[in-house]
Amino acid sequence: MTNTEEIWILAEHDANRVQPVTFQLITKARAIAAGRRVVVVLLEGTQEHFAEQISAYGPDEIIRVSADSLERPADSTAASALMQLMAKRQPNAMLFAATAQGRSIAPRLQAKLGTGLTADCLDLRFDGDNLVAVKPSYGDNVMCEITCPQRRPQMVSVRPNTFTAEKAGGVRTKITTAELTLAAPKGIVIEDEQVAVSSATGVTGASKVIALGRGAKGDATVARTRQLAARLGASVGVSRPLTDRDDFTVEQQIGQSGNTIAPDFLLNVGISGATQYLVGIDQAKLIVSVNRDADAPIMAQSDYTYTGDAEAFLKAFANRLDVK
């Protein structure tokens, strides 16, 4: 095994496009690389346009991994593919997205490699040869800095929308192909495929979000919000207190212990704006907030504000949009 001064990133994609979090990780990796090469691993890499999309963000290399069992790889198969790549060339660090896929593949690979994994990071930097991963702890009241000084690669997962993606000009990306032999998972036969849609729409990739807090927790308010969201094509998110309701899940929680979002439009209703929540909306482009307290922290972080009753605001908004 050859140890390399490289930062590897696992590209995430669906059938049609590379996920934005991949571009965000490339941008951050380039910013902290300090001479290290940034390498993107693209599993199921037969789609030429995927490599073109990734190249625009300036990685030094893209490794397109080809194997029959990578057409729709199980997470265990993806971890085995990465393990085979690292048998010949081990990077200094490996970055994953803190998504359902990344949170499944990363610990499988960690177990195979016997190294460390810091999950759900909010910032990264290098201190000499050590990758410093910053993440919340102790009920989100403390930011911890975690290193893995004795094992390589140093592995982390990063929440989507934590960093901003920026295209890079003037970088020539080398594209290589790795041919692997991987055993398909036994005992699984796919006879038919259908797209499943979660009943709880997630907020991570939404361009419009209506977020509800403690001041908007009533059943009538929640029902009206869902109607408005349907009309606007928005997702409904919540601050931590509302995850106690049976009709909301962690998929919809916004904040330091939930999801970091970057919508074009965000409407906060009944949210005071604790630090943990504000961290999760820092990348939102246009923020409108409704709160009874004109001095609530959320108001200072908003482009437009309304001081008053949440239900009265939503009712007027619904009437304006002719939502019954």
C-alpha positions as CSV (number, residue, x, y, z in Angstrom):
1,M,0.0,0.0,0.0
2,T,1.3,3.4,-0.9
3,N,0.4,6.3,1.4
4,T,-0.4,9.4,-0.5
5,E,-0.8,13.1,0.4
6,E,-4.3,13.1,-1.0
7,I,-7.8,14.0,0.1
8,W,-10.4,11.6,-1.4
9,I,-14.1,12.4,-1.8
10,L,-16.8,9.9,-2.5
11,A,-19.1,11.4,-5.2
12,E,-22.8,11.0,-4.6
13,H,-25.2,10.9,-7.6
14,D,-28.5,9.6,-8.7
15,A,-29.4,8.4,-12.1
16,N,-29.4,11.9,-13.6
17,R,-27.0,14.2,-11.8
18,V,-24.2,14.5,-9.3
19,Q,-25.5,15.7,-5.9
20,P,-24.6,19.3,-4.9
21,V,-22.9,18.1,-1.7
22,T,-20.1,16.6,-3.8
23,F,-19.3,20.0,-5.3
24,Q,-19.4,21.5,-1.8
25,L,-16.9,18.9,-0.5
26,I,-14.5,19.5,-3.4
27,T,-14.5,23.2,-2.8
28,K,-13.8,22.8,0.9
29,A,-11.1,20.2,0.2
30,R,-9.3,22.5,-2.3
31,A,-9.4,25.3,0.3
32,I,-7.7,23.3,3.0
33,A,-5.5,21.1,0.8
34,A,-2.3,23.0,1.4
35,G,-0.5,21.1,-1.4
36,R,-2.4,17.9,-1.1
37,R,-4.1,16.5,-4.2
38,V,-7.9,16.4,-4.2
39,V,-9.3,13.2,-5.7
40,V,-12.9,12.3,-6.4
41,V,-14.0,8.6,-6.4
42,L,-16.9,8.1,-8.8
43,L,-18.5,4.7,-8.4
44,E,-20.8,3.5,-11.3
45,G,-18.6,5.8,-13.3
46,T,-19.7,5.0,-16.9
47,Q,-21.6,8.3,-17.2
48,E,-19.2,10.7,-19.0
49,H,-21.3,13.7,-18.1
50,F,-20.8,13.0,-14.3
51,A,-17.1,13.4,-14.7
52,E,-17.6,16.6,-16.7
53,Q,-19.8,18.1,-14.0
54,I,-17.3,17.2,-11.3
55,S,-14.3,18.5,-13.3
56,A,-15.8,22.0,-13.3
57,Y,-15.1,22.3,-9.5
58,G,-11.4,21.7,-9.9
59,P,-10.3,18.3,-8.3
60,D,-6.9,17.2,-9.3
61,E,-8.2,13.7,-10.3
62,I,-11.4,11.7,-10.8
63,I,-11.2,8.0,-10.4
64,R,-14.0,6.4,-12.3
65,V,-14.6,2.9,-10.9
66,S,-16.0,0.3,-13.2
67,A,-17.4,-3.1,-12.1
68,D,-20.6,-5.0,-13.1
69,S,-21.9,-5.0,-9.5
70,L,-21.7,-1.2,-9.4
71,E,-24.7,-0.6,-11.6
72,R,-26.8,-0.1,-8.5
73,P,-24.4,-0.9,-5.8
74,A,-25.4,-2.0,-2.3
75,D,-23.6,0.1,0.4
76,S,-21.5,-2.9,1.4
77,T,-20.4,-3.3,-2.2
78,A,-19.5,0.4,-2.4
79,A,-17.4,0.0,0.7
80,S,-15.6,-3.0,-0.7
81,A,-14.8,-1.1,-3.9
82,L,-13.2,1.7,-1.9
83,M,-11.3,-0.9,0.2
84,Q,-9.9,-2.3,-3.0
85,L,-8.8,1.1,-4.3
86,M,-7.1,1.8,-1.0
87,A,-5.2,-1.5,-1.0
88,K,-2.9,0.1,-3.6
89,R,-3.2,3.8,-2.7
90,Q,-4.2,5.1,0.7
91,P,-5.1,8.8,1.0
92,N,-4.4,11.0,3.9
93,A,-8.1,11.8,4.4
94,M,-11.5,10.6,3.0
95,L,-14.6,12.8,3.0
96,F,-18.2,11.6,2.8
97,A,-21.5,13.4,2.7
98,A,-23.5,13.0,5.9
99,T,-26.4,11.7,3.9
100,A,-28.3,8.4,4.2
101,Q,-25.8,6.9,1.7
102,G,-22.7,8.4,3.2
103,R,-23.7,7.5,6.7
104,S,-24.1,3.9,5.6
105,I,-20.9,3.5,3.5
106,A,-18.5,5.4,5.7
107,P,-18.8,3.2,8.8
108,R,-18.6,0.0,6.7
109,L,-15.3,1.2,5.3
110,Q,-14.1,2.4,8.6
111,A,-14.6,-1.1,10.1
112,K,-12.7,-2.6,7.2
113,L,-9.8,-0.2,7.6
114,G,-9.7,-0.1,11.4
115,T,-9.4,3.7,11.3
116,G,-11.4,6.6,12.9
117,L,-14.5,8.3,11.6
118,T,-15.9,11.6,12.7
119,A,-19.5,12.1,11.7
120,D,-21.7,15.1,10.9
121,C,-18.9,17.7,10.8
122,L,-19.5,21.4,10.4
123,D,-15.9,22.4,9.6
124,L,-12.6,21.0,8.6
125,R,-9.0,22.1,8.6
126,F,-5.5,20.6,8.7
127,D,-3.1,21.0,11.6
128,G,0.1,19.7,10.1
129,D,-0.7,16.2,8.8
130,N,-3.8,15.8,11.0
131,L,-7.2,16.6,9.8
132,V,-9.2,18.6,12.4
133,A,-12.9,17.8,12.3
134,V,-15.2,20.2,14.1
135,K,-18.6,19.0,15.3
136,P,-21.2,19.8,17.9
137,S,-21.4,17.8,21.2
138,Y,-22.9,18.0,24.7
139,G,-26.4,18.8,23.5
140,D,-25.0,21.1,20.8
141,N,-23.7,23.5,23.4
142,V,-20.0,22.8,22.7
143,M,-18.0,22.6,19.4
144,C,-15.5,19.7,19.6
145,E,-12.3,19.4,17.5
146,I,-11.5,15.8,16.8
147,T,-8.3,14.3,15.2
148,C,-7.2,10.8,14.3
149,P,-3.4,11.2,14.6
150,Q,-2.4,7.5,14.5
151,R,-4.4,5.9,11.7
152,R,-5.0,6.7,8.0
153,P,-7.0,7.6,6.2
154,Q,-8.7,10.1,8.4
155,M,-12.4,9.8,7.7
156,V,-15.2,12.3,8.2
157,S,-18.7,12.9,7.0
158,V,-20.0,16.4,6.4
159,R,-23.5,17.7,6.4
160,P,-24.8,18.9,3.1
161,N,-24.9,22.7,2.6
162,T,-22.3,23.3,5.3
163,F,-19.9,24.7,2.6
164,T,-20.5,26.7,-0.5
165,A,-19.7,25.1,-3.8
166,E,-17.5,27.2,-6.2
167,K,-16.4,26.3,-9.7
168,A,-12.7,26.5,-10.3
169,G,-11.1,27.8,-13.5
170,G,-7.7,26.9,-14.8
171,V,-7.5,23.4,-13.1
172,R,-6.8,20.5,-15.4
173,T,-8.5,17.4,-13.9
174,K,-6.9,14.0,-14.6
175,I,-9.5,11.3,-15.2
176,T,-8.4,7.7,-14.6
177,T,-10.4,4.4,-14.7
178,A,-10.1,1.6,-12.1
179,E,-11.4,-1.8,-13.1
180,L,-12.4,-3.9,-10.1
181,T,-13.8,-7.3,-9.5
182,L,-16.5,-7.3,-6.9
183,A,-18.8,-10.0,-5.6
184,A,-22.5,-9.1,-5.8
185,P,-24.4,-9.4,-2.5
186,K,-25.8,-12.9,-2.2
187,G,-29.4,-13.7,-1.7
188,I,-30.8,-10.5,-3.2
189,V,-32.8,-10.7,-6.4
190,I,-34.4,-7.5,-7.8
191,E,-37.6,-8.4,-9.7
192,D,-39.1,-5.0,-10.0
193,E,-38.3,-1.4,-9.0
194,Q,-40.5,1.4,-8.0
195,V,-39.7,4.9,-6.8
196,A,-40.6,5.3,-3.2
197,V,-41.5,8.8,-1.9
198,S,-41.2,9.5,1.8
199,S,-44.3,10.8,3.4
200,A,-42.1,13.3,5.3
201,T,-40.4,15.5,2.7
202,G,-36.9,16.3,3.6
203,V,-35.5,19.9,3.6
204,T,-31.9,19.4,2.7
205,G,-32.2,20.0,-1.0
206,A,-35.3,22.1,-1.1
207,S,-35.3,25.5,-2.8
208,K,-38.2,26.8,-0.7
209,V,-38.7,26.0,3.0
210,I,-41.4,27.0,5.6
211,A,-39.9,26.3,9.0
212,L,-42.1,26.0,12.2
213,G,-41.0,26.5,15.8
214,R,-42.4,26.4,19.3
215,G,-44.5,29.4,18.6
216,A,-46.3,27.6,15.7
217,K,-46.9,24.2,17.1
218,G,-50.7,24.1,17.1
219,D,-52.5,21.5,14.9
220,A,-54.3,24.2,13.0
221,T,-51.1,26.2,12.3
222,V,-49.3,23.0,11.1
223,A,-52.2,22.1,8.8
224,R,-52.4,25.6,7.3
225,T,-48.6,25.6,6.8
226,R,-48.8,22.3,4.9
227,Q,-51.4,23.8,2.6
228,L,-49.3,26.9,2.0
229,A,-46.2,24.7,1.3
230,A,-48.1,22.7,-1.3
231,R,-49.2,25.9,-3.1
232,L,-45.6,27.3,-3.0
233,G,-43.9,24.0,-3.9
234,A,-42.0,24.3,-0.6
235,S,-40.9,21.8,2.0
236,V,-41.9,22.1,5.7
237,G,-39.1,22.1,8.2
238,V,-39.1,22.4,12.0
239,S,-36.9,23.4,14.9
240,R,-36.0,20.8,17.5
241,P,-39.1,21.2,19.8
242,L,-41.5,20.2,17.0
243,T,-39.8,16.9,16.4
244,D,-41.7,15.7,19.5
245,R,-44.8,15.7,17.3
246,D,-45.6,12.4,15.6
247,D,-46.0,14.0,12.2
248,F,-42.4,15.4,12.0
249,T,-39.1,13.5,11.8
250,V,-35.4,14.2,11.9
251,E,-35.6,14.5,8.1
252,Q,-37.3,17.8,8.6
253,Q,-35.3,19.1,11.6
254,I,-33.2,22.2,10.9
255,G,-30.2,23.2,12.9
256,Q,-26.9,22.1,14.3
257,S,-28.3,18.7,15.4
258,G,-30.5,18.4,12.3
259,N,-30.0,19.5,8.8
260,T,-28.1,22.4,7.3
261,I,-30.2,24.0,4.5
262,A,-29.5,26.4,1.7
263,P,-32.9,27.3,0.1
264,D,-33.5,30.3,-2.1
265,F,-36.4,31.3,0.2
266,L,-36.9,30.5,3.9
267,L,-40.0,31.5,5.9
268,N,-39.5,31.0,9.7
269,V,-42.7,31.0,11.7
270,G,-42.6,31.0,15.5
271,I,-38.9,30.4,15.7
272,S,-36.9,32.5,18.2
273,G,-33.5,31.7,16.6
274,A,-31.3,29.8,19.1
275,T,-27.7,29.6,18.0
276,Q,-28.1,25.9,17.1
277,Y,-30.9,26.8,14.7
278,L,-29.1,29.8,13.1
279,V,-26.2,27.6,12.2
280,G,-28.5,25.4,10.1
281,I,-29.9,28.3,8.0
282,D,-26.7,30.3,7.5
283,Q,-26.6,29.5,3.7
284,A,-30.3,30.5,3.1
285,K,-30.5,33.3,0.5
286,L,-33.7,35.1,1.4
287,I,-35.0,34.8,5.0
288,V,-38.4,36.0,6.2
289,S,-39.3,35.6,9.9
290,V,-42.5,35.9,11.9
291,N,-42.3,36.2,15.7
292,R,-44.2,37.9,18.5
293,D,-40.9,39.2,19.9
294,A,-39.3,41.9,17.8
295,D,-36.0,41.4,19.6
296,A,-35.9,37.6,19.0
297,P,-32.4,36.6,17.6
298,I,-34.0,35.3,14.4
299,M,-35.2,38.8,13.5
300,A,-31.7,40.2,13.3
301,Q,-30.7,37.4,10.9
302,S,-33.7,38.0,8.5
303,D,-34.1,40.0,5.4
304,Y,-37.8,40.7,6.2
305,T,-39.7,40.4,9.5
306,Y,-43.2,40.5,10.8
307,T,-43.8,41.1,14.5
308,G,-47.1,39.5,15.5
309,D,-49.1,36.3,15.8
310,A,-48.0,33.4,13.7
311,E,-51.5,32.0,13.0
312,A,-52.8,35.5,12.0
313,F,-49.9,35.9,9.6
314,L,-50.4,32.4,8.0
315,K,-54.1,33.0,7.7
316,A,-53.5,36.3,5.9
317,F,-50.8,34.7,3.7
318,A,-53.2,31.9,2.8
319,N,-55.9,34.4,1.9
320,R,-53.5,36.2,-0.3
321,L,-52.6,33.0,-2.2
322,D,-56.3,31.9,-2.2
323,V,-55.5,28.8,-0.2
324,K,-58.6,27.5,1.6
